[in-house]
Amino acid sequence: MSEEKAIPAEDQNVKMSDSDKISKEQVNTANIDTSAQVESDNSSATANVKTRTPKGRKIHVEGAAHVTASFNNTIVTITNMRGDVLSWSSAGNCGFKGSKQGTPYAGQLAAAEAAKKVTDPKTGCGMEKIKIYICGFGPARDSVIRALANHFSVIALIDTTPIPFNGCKQRKERRA
């Protein structure tokens, strides 16, 4: 069998119309476009990760804030959708001591500090949307939600406070 070499159309004496000719630039851009589609198909598994910063940090568009509001302290933890911790803060970490840790103002500052670490696109993750999971009956509960709403657009607010349906076992009756 004889092998035939493909001869470019310009070398052959075949006349091509202008619409049939494709420039090298169009061919190169077509190859780039198909490779971009393949990369976008592979990245659909991590839908909440948009891109990477020059230093290699991932940019997370969506996340979750887990708030524990007790009477003694308020803890705010911000995670990505997989549950990996991105930043955290507490009222004690913000410099409040003793009974001042349970105040609404301390909770507000703790939420703002945790949010600043995540929202900044240069140093943080560039997070924009957040789900808030709140647990506890502390006085800082409402102020933490307002502080997080100032920094993010809130997708959902979910209360995970455990509520006893029959209560604890009562004390035995006192014999007098």
QUITA-V22629 format. One line per field, one symbol per residue. phi: phi as a letter, one per 30 degrees, with the letter a starting at -180 (. if undefined). burial: I if it has 9 or more other ideal C-beta (glycine too) atoms within 8 Angstrom, else O. A space follows every 10 residues. Layout:
phi: ???
burial: ???
//
This chain:
phi: .cccddcedd ddccccdddd dbdddddddd dddddddddd dddddcddcd acdedjddcc dcabcccccc dcabcbbcbd ddjddcaaab ddddjdbidd dddddddddd dddddddcdd ddcccidccb ccccbjcddd eddddddddd cbcddbbccc ddcdcbiddd ddddcc
burial: OOOOOOOOOO OOOOOOOOOO OOOOOOIOOO OOOOOOOOOO OOIOOOOIIO OOIOOOOOII IIIIIIIOII OOIIIIIIII IOOOOIIIII IOOIOIOOOI IIIIOIIIII IIIIIIIIII OOOIIIIOII IIIIIIOIII IOIIIIIIOO IIOIOOOOOO OOOOOOOOOO OOOOOO
//
